[in-house]
């Protein structure tokens, strides 16, 4: 049954390599291959350690089991220096190897030193998203999704972040009220949005298509309805959409004027003034 389940997951367009989206010939972003290799490598290392450990346990159970006609007490050892040294050194080596590859890949994934082709600010709010296309001086705004469990069309109605394919994008993440988390499963990446703090990351979308996004941090009773889409298109389509936003009068950018952090600061200022 497990083999059948694994085989069937390969039939999904969102899971062309097991449970991971995308495939090695068509990475959705420039980072999905790196993330997948780190994930798979960690699981292979864990499996090797597990097999060795389980094998040694089963071998000891089989070889040193108590026989019916054996009434002699086994030799009792209080310590075994070589074995104890191995117990200390091997875990250090294992953790060191995992740390090296994790630190190497996380440094590359979080690197924002390159000059982006465009910058997109995403603002989380209870319970939707606002999007500022900072280089084009236009914005889009989302509304709280209604009836998510009743209609499949609800997903298509949510705010969509448009990105040009093969262009380096810097995301600037902010929250207007509580902690949210920007998550696009197909990008294999998420990053928290914390009131009063700006988080950034960069990616280069490499495959055109529409990808679903959601909030990955419990942010209130309607958290599950906090949805959005990411649409990766050609540069011409991207520019056409920017013009559509201008024609709709959505120029400028949406700010954090009504953030919960500002409300707290105003309240504190009022209290200090009253004292």
C-alpha positions in Angstrom: 0.0 0.0 0.0 2.8 2.4 0.9 4.4 1.8 -2.5 1.1 2.5 -4.3 0.7 5.8 -2.4 4.2 6.9 -3.2 3.7 6.0 -6.9 0.4 7.9 -7.1 1.9 11.1 -5.7 4.1 11.3 -8.8 0.9 11.8 -10.9 0.2 15.2 -9.4 1.4 18.3 -11.2 2.2 19.8 -7.8 4.2 16.8 -6.7 6.3 15.5 -9.7 9.1 14.2 -7.4 7.3 12.5 -4.5 5.8 14.9 -2.1 8.0 17.8 -3.2 6.7 20.2 -5.9 8.5 20.8 -9.2 11.1 18.5 -10.7 14.8 18.6 -11.3 14.4 19.6 -15.0 12.1 22.5 -14.2 12.8 24.2 -10.8 10.1 26.7 -10.0 12.7 29.1 -8.5 16.4 29.3 -8.4 16.4 28.0 -4.8 14.0 25.0 -4.9 16.8 22.7 -6.1 19.1 23.7 -3.3 16.3 23.3 -0.7 15.3 19.9 -2.1 18.9 18.6 -2.0 19.3 19.7 1.6 16.0 18.1 2.5 16.7 14.8 0.7 20.3 14.7 2.0 19.2 15.1 5.6 16.7 12.3 5.2 19.3 10.0 3.6 21.7 10.7 6.5 19.0 10.0 9.0 18.0 6.7 7.2 21.6 5.5 7.2 22.0 6.2 10.9 18.7 4.6 11.6 19.5 1.4 9.6 22.9 1.1 11.3 21.3 1.6 14.7 18.4 -0.8 14.1 20.8 -3.3 12.6 23.1 -3.3 15.7 20.1 -3.5 18.0 18.6 -6.5 16.1 22.1 -8.2 15.9 22.6 -7.8 19.6 19.2 -9.2 20.3 19.8 -12.2 18.1 23.4 -13.0 19.0 23.4 -12.3 22.7 19.9 -13.5 23.6 19.5 -15.7 26.7 19.4 -19.4 25.8 17.3 -21.9 27.8 20.3 -24.0 28.8 22.6 -21.1 29.6 22.7 -20.4 33.3 26.1 -18.5 33.3 26.0 -14.8 34.1 27.6 -12.9 31.2 30.8 -11.0 31.8 30.0 -7.7 33.5 32.0 -4.7 32.2 31.9 -1.4 34.1 33.3 0.6 31.2 34.7 0.3 27.6 36.9 3.2 26.8 37.1 2.8 22.9 33.3 2.4 22.7 32.6 5.4 24.9 35.0 7.5 22.8 33.2 6.4 19.7 29.8 7.4 21.3 31.2 10.9 21.9 33.1 11.5 18.6 30.6 10.0 16.1 27.6 12.3 17.1 29.9 15.3 17.0 31.0 14.4 13.5 27.4 13.8 12.4 26.1 17.1 13.9 29.0 18.9 12.4 28.3 17.6 8.9 24.6 18.5 9.1 25.5 21.9 10.5 27.9 22.6 7.6 25.5 21.9 4.8 22.6 23.6 6.6 24.6 26.7 7.3 26.0 26.7 3.7 22.5 26.5 2.1 20.7 28.8 4.5 23.4 31.5 3.9 22.7 31.2 0.2 19.0 31.1 0.5 18.9 34.2 2.8 21.4 36.2 0.8 20.0 39.5 -0.4 23.2 41.2 -1.5 22.4 40.9 -5.2 20.8 43.8 -7.0 17.1 42.8 -7.6 15.3 43.5 -10.9 12.2 44.5 -8.9 11.1 44.8 -5.3 7.7 43.7 -4.1 6.4 44.6 -0.6 3.9 42.2 0.9 1.9 43.3 4.0 0.1 40.7 6.1 -3.1 41.8 7.8 -6.0 40.0 9.5 -6.9 38.2 7.3 -5.5 39.0 3.8 -2.6 40.6 2.0 -1.7 44.0 0.5 0.9 44.1 -2.2 3.1 47.1 -3.2 5.0 46.9 -6.4 7.6 49.5 -5.3 9.5 49.9 -8.6 6.3 50.5 -10.6 4.6 52.6 -7.9 1.3 50.6 -7.9 -0.4 48.4 -5.4 -3.0 45.7 -5.1 -5.1 44.8 -2.1 -6.8 41.7 -0.9 -10.0 41.1 1.1 -10.7 38.4 3.7 -11.7 35.2 1.8 -15.3 34.1 2.4 -16.7 30.6 2.0 -13.4 28.9 1.4 -14.9 25.5 2.2 -18.0 26.0 0.0 -16.5 27.0 -3.4 -13.4 26.1 -5.3 -13.6 29.5 -7.1 -12.7 31.3 -3.9 -9.0 30.6 -4.5 -9.0 32.3 -7.9 -10.6 35.4 -6.4 -7.8 36.1 -3.9 -5.2 38.8 -4.3 -2.5 37.7 -6.8 1.1 38.6 -6.7 2.4 39.0 -10.3 6.1 38.2 -11.0 8.0 38.3 -14.3 9.7 35.0 -15.1 13.6 34.9 -14.9 13.8 38.2 -13.1 15.3 38.5 -9.6 12.6 39.6 -7.1 13.2 41.0 -3.7 10.3 40.4 -1.3 9.9 42.9 1.6 7.6 41.5 4.2 5.8 43.4 6.9 2.8 42.9 9.2 0.1 45.4 9.9 -1.2 43.7 13.1 0.0 40.3 14.4 2.6 37.8 13.4 1.9 36.2 10.0 4.0 34.0 7.8 4.4 34.3 4.0 4.4 30.8 2.5 4.3 29.6 -1.1 4.6 25.8 -0.8 5.7 25.4 -4.4 8.7 27.8 -3.6 9.6 25.4 -0.7 10.1 28.6 1.4 8.3 30.6 4.0 9.3 33.6 6.1 7.6 35.2 9.1 6.1 38.7 9.1 6.6 40.3 12.5 5.1 43.7 13.5 7.8 46.3 13.8 10.3 44.2 11.8 11.0 44.0 8.1 12.1 40.7 6.6 13.5 40.3 3.1 14.4 37.5 0.7 15.2 37.1 -2.9 14.2 34.6 -5.5 14.2 34.2 -9.3 11.0 32.6 -10.6 12.0 30.2 -13.4 8.7 28.5 -14.4 5.6 30.3 -15.5 2.4 29.3 -13.8 0.0 30.1 -10.9 1.1 29.0 -7.4 -1.0 29.0 -4.2 0.1 30.8 -1.1 -1.1 31.0 2.4 -0.3 32.2 5.9 1.7 29.7 7.9 1.4 31.3 11.3 -1.8 31.0 13.4 -2.9 34.6 13.4 -6.5 34.5 14.6 -9.9 32.8 14.1 -9.8 33.3 10.3 -6.2 32.2 9.8 -7.2 29.4 7.4 -8.8 31.8 5.1 -5.7 34.0 4.7 -4.9 33.0 1.1 -3.2 34.4 -2.0 -1.8 33.5 -5.4 1.5 34.0 -7.1 1.4 34.3 -10.9 4.7 34.0 -12.8 4.3 35.4 -16.3 6.3 36.8 -19.2 7.7 40.3 -18.8 5.1 41.6 -21.3 2.2 40.2 -19.3 3.7 41.6 -16.1 4.0 45.1 -17.6 0.5 44.9 -18.9 -0.8 44.0 -15.4 1.1 46.9 -13.9 -0.7 49.2 -16.4 -4.0 47.7 -15.5 -3.4 48.7 -11.9 -2.5 52.2 -13.0 -5.6 52.4 -15.1 -7.6 51.3 -12.0 -6.2 54.2 -10.0 -4.1 52.0 -7.7 -1.0 54.1 -7.8 1.3 54.8 -4.9 1.7 52.3 -2.1 -0.3 51.1 0.9 1.4 51.8 4.2 1.5 50.5 7.8 -0.4 53.5 9.2 -2.9 51.4 11.0 -0.6 48.8 12.3 -1.2 47.4 15.7 2.3 48.4 16.7 1.4 52.1 16.0 -1.8 51.7 18.0 0.2 50.5 21.0 2.7 53.3 20.7 -0.1 55.9 20.5 -1.7 54.4 23.5 1.6 54.5 25.5 2.1 58.1 24.4 -1.4 59.1 25.6 -0.8 57.4 29.0 2.6 59.2 29.4 0.9 62.5 28.5 -1.8 61.9 31.1 0.7 61.3 33.8 
